[in-house]
């Protein structure tokens, strides 16, 4: 299974970006997909996850600003990021794993146990 992100960049505070992630195979082990991020000097944290049945979860810090979605026909996961803040600056990673990972508190916290990861795409928000 290959995972590849795109769409990062540099924007000013208040701006928007849309990240994309192609997951090459749709199998049991990719039924939970999500976005994680890691800022310099900080631990990786969960941003949003989307399970095969449509269940969505957001972190408190992005709820109401970010939207996760999926185009099944294109095997592509998206993260629409609006009202960006400087504290959103981080490397953003797409990950995929078995469906129970979408229900795991520890897995959402830091991505533990997700089977497949992309290389990441940088998002930089200036004030």
C-alpha positions as CSV (number, residue, x, y, z in Angstrom):
1,X,0.0,0.0,0.0
2,X,1.3,3.4,-1.0
3,X,0.3,6.6,0.6
4,X,1.2,10.0,-0.9
5,X,0.2,13.4,0.2
6,X,0.2,16.7,-1.7
7,X,-1.1,20.2,-1.4
8,X,1.0,21.8,1.4
9,X,2.4,25.3,1.1
10,X,2.8,28.6,2.8
11,X,-0.2,30.9,3.5
12,X,-1.0,33.8,5.7
13,X,-3.1,33.5,8.7
14,X,-6.8,33.3,7.8
15,X,-6.0,31.6,4.5
16,X,-7.0,28.2,3.2
17,X,-5.2,25.1,1.9
18,X,-6.5,21.7,0.8
19,X,-4.3,18.6,1.3
20,X,-4.8,15.5,-0.7
21,X,-3.7,11.9,0.0
22,X,-3.9,9.0,-2.4
23,X,-4.0,5.6,-0.8
24,X,-3.2,3.0,-3.4
25,X,-5.4,0.2,-2.1
26,X,-8.8,0.2,-0.3
27,X,-8.6,-2.9,1.9
28,X,-9.5,-3.8,5.5
29,X,-6.1,-2.4,6.6
30,X,-6.9,1.0,5.1
31,X,-10.5,1.3,6.3
32,X,-9.4,4.0,8.8
33,X,-7.7,7.0,7.2
34,X,-6.5,10.2,8.9
35,X,-4.4,13.2,9.0
36,X,-1.7,13.8,11.6
37,X,0.7,16.6,12.1
38,X,4.0,17.3,13.8
39,X,5.4,20.7,14.6
40,X,9.1,21.2,15.3
41,X,9.9,20.2,18.8
42,X,6.5,18.7,19.4
43,X,5.0,15.3,19.4
44,X,2.9,14.1,16.5
45,X,-0.8,14.7,17.1
46,X,-4.0,13.6,15.4
47,X,-5.9,16.1,13.3
48,X,-8.8,14.2,11.8
49,X,-9.8,10.6,11.0
50,X,-12.4,9.2,8.6
51,X,-13.6,5.6,8.9
52,X,-15.0,3.5,6.0
53,X,-18.5,3.9,7.4
54,X,-18.3,7.7,7.4
55,X,-17.5,8.2,11.0
56,X,-15.4,11.4,11.4
57,X,-13.4,12.7,14.3
58,X,-11.6,16.0,14.7
59,X,-9.2,17.3,17.3
60,X,-10.5,20.2,19.4
61,X,-8.0,22.5,17.9
62,X,-9.2,22.2,14.3
63,X,-12.9,21.4,14.7
64,X,-15.0,23.9,12.8
65,X,-12.1,25.0,10.6
66,X,-10.9,21.8,9.0
67,X,-13.0,19.3,7.0
68,X,-11.9,15.7,6.2
69,X,-13.5,14.0,3.2
70,X,-12.9,11.2,0.8
71,X,-13.4,10.5,-2.9
72,X,-13.7,6.7,-3.1
73,X,-13.6,6.6,-6.9
74,X,-10.2,8.3,-6.7
75,X,-8.9,6.5,-3.6
76,X,-8.2,10.0,-2.3
77,X,-8.5,11.5,1.1
78,X,-8.7,15.3,1.5
79,X,-8.2,17.8,4.3
80,X,-9.7,21.2,3.7
81,X,-8.1,23.7,6.0
82,X,-9.8,27.1,6.5
83,X,-9.1,30.0,8.8
84,X,-5.5,28.8,9.2
85,X,-3.5,30.0,12.2
86,X,0.2,30.2,12.8
87,X,-0.1,27.3,15.3
88,X,-1.3,25.1,12.4
89,X,2.2,25.2,11.0
90,X,3.5,21.6,10.9
91,X,4.4,18.7,8.7
92,X,1.1,17.0,7.9
93,X,1.0,13.3,7.4
94,X,-1.7,11.0,5.9
95,X,-2.0,7.6,7.4
96,X,-4.2,4.5,6.9
97,X,-4.9,1.6,9.2
98,X,-7.6,-1.0,10.2
99,X,-11.0,0.3,11.1
100,X,-10.6,-0.1,14.8
101,X,-7.9,2.5,14.8
102,X,-10.5,5.1,14.2
103,X,-12.1,4.2,17.5
104,X,-8.8,4.2,19.5
105,X,-8.1,7.2,21.7
106,X,-4.4,6.4,21.8
107,X,-4.2,5.9,18.1
108,X,-5.9,9.3,17.4
109,X,-3.5,11.0,19.9
110,X,-0.3,10.1,18.1
111,X,-1.1,7.7,15.2
112,X,0.1,4.6,17.0
113,X,-0.7,1.4,15.1
114,X,-1.6,3.0,11.8
115,X,-0.1,0.7,9.2
116,X,0.7,3.0,6.4
117,X,2.1,6.5,6.3
118,X,3.0,9.1,3.6
119,X,6.1,11.1,3.6
120,X,4.4,14.3,4.7
121,X,3.6,17.7,3.3
122,X,4.7,20.9,4.9
123,X,2.1,23.6,5.9
124,X,3.4,27.0,7.0
125,X,1.1,29.7,8.2
126,X,2.5,33.2,8.8
127,X,1.0,35.8,11.0
